[in-house]
Amino acid sequence: MASLHNPLKMKKILPLLFVLTACNNLNNLNQTQTFTFDLQGHRGCRGLMPENTIPAMLKAIDLGVNTLEMDVCITKDSQVIVSHEPFFNHEITTKPDGSFVTEAEEKTLNIYRMDYAEVQRYDVGLKPHPRFLQQQKIAAAKPELAAVIDAADAYCKSKKKKLVRFNIEIKSLPAGDNIYHPTPSVFVEMLMQVLKQRDIIDRVVVQSFDMRPLRYLHQAYPAITTALLVEEGDNKAYALQLQELGFIPNIYSSHYGLVTPLLVKQCKDMNVRLIPWTVNDARKFDELKAMGVNGIITDYPPEGNGTY
C-alpha cells in the first residue's frame, strides 16, 4: 500500500481516501450512535468534582451525559490509569505526608516511574482547586481505567440508565516517549488490552493531540472510533490537518474557539462529527449547539442536554 506520508502520492490518493473513509465513518456511526447530541463530561465533571476520579464520573452520569471524557497514563508496572498528566499536578495533589505538591516539583513525580501502589498514596481530591471553586472536596486517588469502566457501568445499571460511552485521551508527546509514557504502539496496545477485556470496543472513542497513536489505531484497530484533538490557536486548515494525520477520523475535536460555520460544514460534508472542548459558558454552549456541532465537552454538564 502507498504510504500516506509521501506528499506526491498523498495528492493522488487523498480525495479517494476521504470518500472511502467518510462512508466507513458513516456506517460505523449508524451502528453505534444512539443519541442526537453527545454531551460529554470533561474529566468526569471537573467543575463540580475532583477531575478524573470515579466520583466525578458518577456525578456526570447523574447529570445526564452520554459520554465520560477522561485521560489515561501508564504506571511503571504497566497499569493503565486515569490521569490528565503523567505526573502529579500541583493544583490537585496532596503528598502522602499531607503536604501539597509544588509546581517546582510536580514533574519529578513521574507516574511512569511509579508502581500503581505508590500512585495510590497520593490524594487528588482534597486540595482546593484554584480555578474550580465549586468543586467538592473528597479524598480520592487516581483510579485504574478498568475500575472506572466497571464503576460507571455498574452505576448506570443500578440507576436503570443507558450505558455511557467512554472518550479516552492518550496523553503522549514525542519528547515524552520512554520518559513519561511508552511509545505510541505500546501505549495503544496497553489501552486496547483493557478495552478488550471489558468488552466495550463499541462504546469507546480514543482521542489524542498526538497523531501517532491515532495512526497506529487506524491501522491496527480500524473498528475503534478515533478523534483528532486540535489545540487552541492552531490555525492550520482543516484539510491540511487531515492530510497530516493521513486518514479521516470519526470525530474532529477542536478547541471551541476554532469552531466556525465553515468548519461545521466541512465536518458535515465528510460525515465527521464535530465535538469541541471545553465549553463552560452557557451562552457559548447554546451558540455552538445552534451552529450544528454534534456534541460538546464541558466541565459543567447541564442536566437534561444529553438527549437520546
JOJOUR-V857672 format. One line per field, one symbol per residue. phi: phi as a letter, one per 20 degrees, with the letter a starting at -180 (. if undefined). Layout:
# JOJOUR-V857672
phi: ???
This chain:
# JOJOUR-V857672
phi: .fffdegffffeefgfgfffffffgfffffedeccebeedeflnbgfdcgfldfgffffffgenfeceebccccegemeedeafdebefffcddfgeneefeffdgffeeffddffgfgffeeccefgefdcfeffebfbdfefggfffffffffgffeldfffecddeeebbgfegmddaffgffgfffffgffffelcgfccddcaffffffffgfeecffffdceecffnfeffgfffffffnbeffcdcegffefcgffgfffffdldfdcfcdeddfffgffffffofeabdbfcgegoeeee
